[in-house]
Amino acid sequence: MTDADSGVLVVGDTTVDLYPVGEGPLASGSRFEWHVGGTATNVARWTAGLGCDAALVTDVGSDAAGEMAANHLDESPVDTDRVARVDAPSPLTLCVPSDDGDRWDAWVRGSCYGFTPPDDPASLVGSFDWLHLEGVTLPPTVNRSAVRRLAAAASDGGTKVAFDLNGRTNQWESAAAYRRALGEVLPHCDLVFAGTDDLAVAGVAPTPDGLVDRLPADHSGVAFLTDGASPTVGLRLRDGTVVERVAASPPSVSVATTAGAGDAFAGAVLAARRRGVTDLCELAAVGNAAGAAAAATVAPFDPDAAAVVAERLDDP
């Protein structure tokens, strides 16, 4: 890499998310509001919203929803030069509120879900300080080989790699298949994000020890384990040994939807790392602040909420 290397390259998915307006169950005539979402897109917007250069690699559809998504992203602070318009429908998701928490229905089969694999991964990632990858694009039916190649190319070229497990039960034929796929990517990672639900999908204990067990035996890097309103655990490993462990409780907020909270956490930590923050407690606190801000709003990214978190980064 050169002195000109800068910013974060986020690679992954874009979706058009529908949220019901008003109280009560969904029924004929229910009204909805739409937002551009997708785990990678949310991370990129939060990273850029906190003052860090961020570029996005993703696909958007050729339909009206894709046009809206493309226009919306072009108006954001994210570098969208690598966003590809694909001749396919846009992936749609629908938030279905329930007493047990929000459920998401998704229509992705036959859509442009994911990203177009680069011809030369090394050239794509080489000019960036960080590469962030998403577990939702890891399944074989999405971008498994491309995710693996990007992680390896970045690691070999000196670009730091961040990865969010983002395990979804409906994407994997078994927990073992998910674990095998994780084993292809995690050895290349400097920064790992996981939720307790991700570890449950992998069939391992949803605990810090369960997360450490998924990492290579000689792993060196930083990992965060989140669990909703429970304390976030930050781990620093050196040659497979946990040399530092912290716990930080997220701020208490009135939750509108948990959608995007983990993405906000990852985006904020990436922005903080890019700005030179290495203290585990501060990284966890910044991530928790962003996650709580995302949970307090319906939209997975809110510029006003990001501005508040940015002030914390400017004056920790």
LUMMARFI-584888 format. One record per residue (C-alpha): residue in three letters; x, y, z. Coordinates in nm, 3 decimals. Layout:
<recs>
(ALA (X Y Z))
...
</recs>
This chain:
<recs>
(MET (0.000 0.000 0.000))
(THR (0.102 0.365 -0.041))
(ASP (0.065 0.688 0.151))
(ALA (-0.240 0.760 -0.060))
(ASP (-0.427 0.462 0.089))
(SER (-0.738 0.578 0.268))
(GLY (-1.080 0.488 0.383))
(VAL (-1.294 0.182 0.416))
(LEU (-1.424 -0.036 0.134))
(VAL (-1.752 -0.203 0.229))
(VAL (-1.864 -0.497 0.014))
(GLY (-2.202 -0.663 0.034))
(ASP (-2.576 -0.623 0.000))
(THR (-2.835 -0.354 -0.061))
(THR (-3.205 -0.409 0.003))
(VAL (-3.523 -0.204 -0.006))
(ASP (-3.686 -0.240 0.336))
(LEU (-4.055 -0.186 0.407))
(TYR (-4.175 -0.087 0.755))
(PRO (-4.542 -0.073 0.859))
(VAL (-4.678 0.266 0.961))
(GLY (-4.897 0.275 1.270))
(GLU (-4.992 0.022 1.536))
(GLY (-5.170 -0.308 1.505))
(PRO (-5.127 -0.619 1.290))
(LEU (-5.069 -0.604 0.917))
(ALA (-5.389 -0.617 0.716))
(SER (-5.530 -0.518 0.380))
(GLY (-5.480 -0.144 0.343))
(SER (-5.182 -0.126 0.580))
(ARG (-4.946 0.159 0.501))
(PHE (-4.567 0.126 0.476))
(GLU (-4.261 0.347 0.460))
(TRP (-3.953 0.235 0.270))
(HIS (-3.585 0.275 0.347))
(VAL (-3.271 0.164 0.171))
(GLY (-3.107 -0.104 0.383))
(GLY (-2.886 -0.408 0.360))
(THR (-2.612 -0.487 0.607))
(ALA (-2.323 -0.359 0.395))
(THR (-2.508 -0.045 0.289))
(ASN (-2.593 0.036 0.650))
(VAL (-2.229 -0.010 0.756))
(ALA (-2.103 0.210 0.473))
(ARG (-2.345 0.491 0.555))
(TRP (-2.261 0.487 0.925))
(THR (-1.888 0.483 0.852))
(ALA (-1.920 0.776 0.613))
(GLY (-2.166 0.954 0.842))
(LEU (-1.900 0.956 1.114))
(GLY (-1.654 1.140 0.894))
(CYS (-1.459 0.850 0.745))
(ASP (-1.414 0.799 0.372))
(ALA (-1.622 0.495 0.278))
(ALA (-1.686 0.331 -0.057))
(LEU (-1.955 0.072 -0.128))
(VAL (-1.947 -0.230 -0.361))
(THR (-2.298 -0.368 -0.411))
(ASP (-2.565 -0.440 -0.669))
(VAL (-2.895 -0.253 -0.711))
(GLY (-3.177 -0.364 -0.936))
(SER (-3.300 -0.236 -1.269))
(ASP (-3.658 -0.190 -1.144))
(ALA (-3.819 0.118 -0.990))
(ALA (-3.707 0.015 -0.640))
(GLY (-3.350 -0.014 -0.765))
(GLU (-3.372 0.330 -0.920))
(MET (-3.490 0.474 -0.588))
(ALA (-3.213 0.292 -0.402))
(ALA (-2.945 0.414 -0.643))
(ASN (-3.066 0.774 -0.621))
(HIS (-3.081 0.756 -0.242))
(LEU (-2.726 0.622 -0.218))
(ASP (-2.596 0.884 -0.460))
(GLU (-2.727 1.151 -0.222))
(SER (-2.542 0.997 0.075))
(PRO (-2.182 1.067 0.180))
(VAL (-2.079 0.719 0.059))
(ASP (-1.864 0.679 -0.254))
(THR (-2.100 0.494 -0.490))
(ASP (-1.874 0.473 -0.795))
(ARG (-1.858 0.094 -0.748))
(VAL (-2.234 0.041 -0.706))
(ALA (-2.352 -0.169 -1.003))
(ARG (-2.694 -0.149 -1.170))
(VAL (-2.792 -0.508 -1.250))
(ASP (-3.066 -0.624 -1.485))
(ALA (-3.263 -0.801 -1.212))
(PRO (-3.532 -0.718 -0.955))
(SER (-3.434 -0.550 -0.631))
(PRO (-3.433 -0.759 -0.311))
(LEU (-3.720 -0.655 -0.084))
(THR (-3.763 -0.713 0.288))
(LEU (-4.071 -0.655 0.503))
(CYS (-4.065 -0.587 0.876))
(VAL (-4.345 -0.780 1.051))
(PRO (-4.386 -0.668 1.414))
(SER (-4.476 -0.936 1.666))
(ASP (-4.493 -0.980 2.042))
(ASP (-4.162 -1.167 2.028))
(GLY (-3.985 -0.894 1.833))
(ASP (-3.966 -0.799 1.468))
(ARG (-3.972 -1.073 1.206))
(TRP (-3.838 -1.010 0.858))
(ASP (-3.986 -1.156 0.542))
(ALA (-3.751 -1.135 0.245))
(TRP (-3.787 -1.170 -0.130))
(VAL (-3.438 -1.227 -0.269))
(ARG (-3.464 -1.531 -0.497))
(GLY (-3.396 -1.420 -0.853))
(SER (-3.302 -1.070 -0.737))
(CYS (-2.969 -0.888 -0.756))
(TYR (-2.897 -0.960 -0.388))
(GLY (-2.526 -0.932 -0.310))
(PHE (-2.250 -0.788 -0.528))
(THR (-2.082 -0.848 -0.862))
(PRO (-1.749 -1.027 -0.798))
(PRO (-1.446 -0.825 -0.911))
(ASP (-1.219 -0.960 -1.182))
(ASP (-0.913 -0.863 -0.978))
(PRO (-0.978 -0.859 -0.601))
(ALA (-0.627 -0.734 -0.521))
(SER (-0.667 -0.427 -0.740))
(LEU (-1.007 -0.351 -0.588))
(VAL (-0.895 -0.362 -0.225))
(GLY (-0.536 -0.243 -0.265))
(SER (-0.601 0.130 -0.232))
(PHE (-0.801 0.101 0.092))
(ASP (-0.689 0.088 0.452))
(TRP (-0.980 -0.138 0.554))
(LEU (-1.203 -0.391 0.380))
(HIS (-1.533 -0.477 0.547))
(LEU (-1.721 -0.794 0.447))
(GLU (-2.062 -0.926 0.546))
(GLY (-2.168 -1.276 0.644))
(VAL (-2.502 -1.245 0.465))
(THR (-2.316 -1.263 0.133))
(LEU (-2.106 -1.562 0.242))
(PRO (-2.355 -1.841 0.148))
(PRO (-2.273 -2.037 -0.172))
(THR (-2.594 -1.909 -0.333))
(VAL (-2.474 -1.549 -0.291))
(ASN (-2.102 -1.461 -0.304))
(ARG (-1.907 -1.724 -0.107))
(SER (-1.606 -1.760 -0.336))
(ALA (-1.585 -1.383 -0.394))
(VAL (-1.594 -1.308 -0.021))
(ARG (-1.318 -1.561 0.039))
(ARG (-1.103 -1.422 -0.244))
(LEU (-1.147 -1.062 -0.130))
(ALA (-1.052 -1.146 0.229))
(ALA (-0.741 -1.332 0.116))
(ALA (-0.636 -1.061 -0.131))
(ALA (-0.674 -0.787 0.129))
(SER (-0.484 -0.979 0.394))
(ASP (-0.203 -1.065 0.153))
(GLY (-0.177 -0.704 0.036))
(GLY (-0.172 -0.539 0.378))
(THR (-0.530 -0.410 0.380))
(LYS (-0.692 -0.479 0.716))
(VAL (-1.004 -0.696 0.707))
(ALA (-1.321 -0.655 0.913))
(PHE (-1.599 -0.914 0.903))
(ASP (-1.948 -0.928 1.051))
(LEU (-2.071 -1.286 1.097))
(ASN (-2.438 -1.199 1.031))
(GLY (-2.558 -1.559 1.038))
(ARG (-2.909 -1.623 0.909))
(THR (-3.060 -1.968 0.967))
(ASN (-3.248 -1.966 0.636))
(GLN (-2.923 -1.916 0.442))
(TRP (-2.747 -2.231 0.560))
(GLU (-2.831 -2.599 0.521))
(SER (-2.669 -2.671 0.858))
(ALA (-2.468 -2.514 1.138))
(ALA (-2.167 -2.716 1.022))
(ALA (-2.188 -2.565 0.672))
(TYR (-2.191 -2.216 0.822))
(ARG (-1.892 -2.298 1.043))
(ARG (-1.696 -2.430 0.746))
(ALA (-1.761 -2.112 0.550))
(LEU (-1.658 -1.896 0.846))
(GLY (-1.338 -2.097 0.870))
(GLU (-1.244 -1.980 0.519))
(VAL (-1.271 -1.610 0.606))
(LEU (-1.191 -1.561 0.975))
(PRO (-0.817 -1.642 0.940))
(HIS (-0.779 -1.324 0.731))
(CYS (-0.963 -1.092 0.972))
(ASP (-0.822 -0.820 1.196))
(LEU (-1.160 -0.714 1.331))
(VAL (-1.461 -0.942 1.389))
(PHE (-1.818 -0.850 1.480))
(ALA (-2.063 -1.110 1.607))
(GLY (-2.397 -1.122 1.781))
(THR (-2.502 -1.400 2.013))
(ASP (-2.765 -1.496 1.754))
(ASP (-2.489 -1.543 1.494))
(LEU (-2.311 -1.791 1.719))
(ALA (-2.638 -1.975 1.775))
(VAL (-2.671 -2.018 1.397))
(ALA (-2.319 -2.163 1.397))
(GLY (-2.423 -2.413 1.664))
(VAL (-2.171 -2.289 1.922))
(ALA (-2.215 -2.136 2.264))
(PRO (-2.340 -1.775 2.228))
(THR (-2.068 -1.651 2.461))
(PRO (-1.728 -1.480 2.432))
(ASP (-1.562 -1.821 2.470))
(GLY (-1.780 -1.954 2.188))
(LEU (-1.666 -1.669 1.965))
(VAL (-1.298 -1.727 2.051))
(ASP (-1.340 -2.096 1.969))
(ARG (-1.451 -1.998 1.615))
(LEU (-1.132 -1.799 1.557))
(PRO (-0.807 -1.961 1.441))
(ALA (-0.595 -2.110 1.720))
(ASP (-0.320 -1.851 1.656))
(HIS (-0.551 -1.556 1.590))
(SER (-0.441 -1.199 1.659))
(GLY (-0.694 -0.917 1.636))
(VAL (-1.000 -0.761 1.797))
(ALA (-1.349 -0.908 1.827))
(PHE (-1.677 -0.775 1.959))
(LEU (-1.976 -0.978 2.078))
(THR (-2.307 -0.793 2.106))
(ASP (-2.632 -0.910 2.263))
(GLY (-2.903 -0.646 2.232))
(ALA (-2.931 -0.439 2.550))
(SER (-2.690 -0.667 2.738))
(PRO (-2.328 -0.556 2.780))
(THR (-2.109 -0.570 2.472))
(VAL (-1.790 -0.771 2.518))
(GLY (-1.470 -0.659 2.348))
(LEU (-1.177 -0.898 2.312))
(ARG (-0.819 -0.840 2.205))
(LEU (-0.631 -1.154 2.105))
(ARG (-0.262 -1.213 2.046))
(ASP (-0.148 -1.546 1.903))
(GLY (-0.473 -1.709 2.009))
(THR (-0.468 -1.578 2.366))
(VAL (-0.714 -1.322 2.499))
(VAL (-0.490 -1.048 2.636))
(GLU (-0.765 -0.793 2.706))
(ARG (-1.137 -0.820 2.772))
(VAL (-1.384 -0.538 2.840))
(ALA (-1.759 -0.513 2.888))
(ALA (-1.963 -0.203 2.803))
(SER (-2.337 -0.157 2.852))
(PRO (-2.528 0.010 2.564))
(PRO (-2.724 0.328 2.637))
(SER (-3.087 0.276 2.733))
(VAL (-3.322 0.384 2.451))
(SER (-3.681 0.340 2.345))
(VAL (-3.645 0.084 2.066))
(ALA (-3.827 0.153 1.740))
(THR (-3.670 -0.146 1.564))
(THR (-3.350 -0.341 1.617))
(ALA (-3.290 -0.355 1.240))
(GLY (-2.951 -0.208 1.155))
(ALA (-2.826 -0.173 1.513))
(GLY (-2.543 -0.421 1.461))
(ASP (-2.453 -0.256 1.130))
(ALA (-2.436 0.082 1.302))
(PHE (-2.209 -0.067 1.568))
(ALA (-1.973 -0.203 1.303))
(GLY (-1.972 0.122 1.102))
(ALA (-1.893 0.330 1.409))
(VAL (-1.609 0.102 1.520))
(LEU (-1.462 0.107 1.169))
(ALA (-1.476 0.486 1.161))
(ALA (-1.314 0.506 1.503))
(ARG (-1.038 0.262 1.408))
(ARG (-0.974 0.457 1.089))
(ARG (-0.939 0.770 1.302))
(GLY (-0.678 0.605 1.521))
(VAL (-0.886 0.485 1.818))
(THR (-0.754 0.154 1.952))
(ASP (-0.877 0.153 2.314))
(LEU (-1.126 -0.136 2.350))
(CYS (-1.348 0.046 2.597))
(GLU (-1.377 0.351 2.374))
(LEU (-1.441 0.141 2.064))
(ALA (-1.716 -0.052 2.243))
(ALA (-1.869 0.271 2.374))
(VAL (-1.873 0.434 2.029))
(GLY (-2.020 0.121 1.874))
(ASN (-2.286 0.097 2.144))
(ALA (-2.379 0.463 2.098))
(ALA (-2.431 0.411 1.723))
(GLY (-2.622 0.086 1.775))
(ALA (-2.854 0.250 2.026))
(ALA (-2.909 0.548 1.795))
(ALA (-3.002 0.312 1.509))
(ALA (-3.241 0.116 1.732))
(ALA (-3.419 0.435 1.838))
(THR (-3.521 0.518 1.479))
(VAL (-3.710 0.322 1.215))
(ALA (-3.454 0.395 0.945))
(PRO (-3.134 0.187 0.980))
(PHE (-2.934 0.506 0.918))
(ASP (-3.030 0.852 1.034))
(PRO (-2.798 1.147 0.956))
(ASP (-2.899 1.337 1.270))
(ALA (-2.827 1.035 1.490))
(ALA (-2.492 0.988 1.317))
(ALA (-2.404 1.351 1.381))
(VAL (-2.452 1.300 1.757))
(VAL (-2.224 0.995 1.754))
(ALA (-1.971 1.186 1.541))
(GLU (-1.950 1.450 1.813))
(ARG (-1.852 1.177 2.056))
(LEU (-1.571 1.068 1.824))
(ASP (-1.453 1.428 1.788))
(ASP (-1.454 1.479 2.166))
(PRO (-1.425 1.136 2.334))
</recs>
